[in-house]
Amino acid sequence: MPNAAPRPTACLALADGTLFYGQGFGAVGDTVAELVFNTSMTGYQEILTDPSYAGQIVTFTFPHIGNTGVTPEDDESVETPAAAGLVVKWDPTEPSNWRATDDLVAWLKKHNRIAIGGIDTRRLTRAIRQQGAPHVALAHNPDGIFDIEALIAKARAWKGLVGLDLAKDVTCAQSYRWNEKTWAWPEGYTQREGEGLRVVAIDYGAKRNILRCLASAGCDVTVLPATATAEDVLALNPEGVFLSNGPGDPAATGVYAVPMIREVLKKDIPVFGICLGHQMLALALGAKTVKMNHGHHGANHPVKDVETGKVEITSMNHGFTVDSQTLPEGVIESHVSLFDGSNCGIRMTDRPVFSVQHHPEASPGPQDSFYLFERFAEAIRARRA
Ligand SMILES: NC(=O)CC[C@H](N)C(=O)O
């Protein structure tokens, strides 16, 4: 029989009953999560290992995923992919890249992550845009046998990310020092040496390249676990406090993070937050966060600096957002998304306390927003002087 379609070995079931059949790869079994689409054309490994993707399966709109393999150098977190699973248009081909130490398929299998290939990711992305990021069950079985009713029931029963604190699952177990710099520091920026600006970074699921960028900007970084109290933070006598990115609902994580941040805000220390850190700084200042329809996940998102009018092309990965209508007096919206007008940054008007929704460390993506690391380091230097 010419061109017979291969027997499906994986099934993606959306909670509304929509089914996608394809070829399974990676681990065998099934998993439930929220499904989001990412529009990045490069950096699938950085995306899959970004701890902020915990609880989510990523479908890439770009069709060629896997063709540069994987290398430990590109991991954004310790070893394991944080994303719960992967959806691609075609099965990844053999990697072709001198940096590759493994191929994506073997790597997913080793790290127990399920993937499906050979499906219409454009149709799937349209479904996500229309119905909002759906709850899904993804199953891989080489025998091609699936209990569809059970998969749909699992997707329906899953409670979702709202109200979920995942930072405590992905944070570091113990505090540690970070001094490695980034290789991606763009032209025109100086790698700082030996200034030792004492920064405490709270790890809610921090991406490594954020820590590298802080080091490149001149910071001597001590990383503390997500549940660190204000006492833990202030005991290190920090000159600056950094709040990292991370997975889950900021309001749920805020149960322990917000009281810490509020105590830190009472001291006159520069504070910088990224993504989840941005959302929790906003909560600590009295604003509210809400779940978005399908969020922002990509490496080409235009963000406008409201004060200068300058547009930055940014990396994004978030499903919650700060409701800018709820920002209190003394806190201004510094950045907005040019895609949908949602909030992308805030700043206190009277001191260097600021945060952004996008990812200035890029990885993967454009480097337009690196200046934010310099702004943070500058604020610490100014306070020293
Ligand atoms: N990258 C992040 O820090 C994500 C923050 C939060 N978990 C969200 O989805 O909005």
The ligand as an ORCA input file, in Angstrom:
! r2SCAN-3c Opt
* xyz 0 1
  N       8.300     33.117     33.140
  C       7.661     33.337     34.273
  O       8.238     33.728     35.282
  C       6.200     33.014     34.284
  C       5.432     33.649     35.424
  C       4.083     32.995     35.682
  N       4.244     31.627     36.072
  C       3.206     33.101     34.458
  O       2.966     32.124     33.786
  O       2.737     34.172     34.148
*
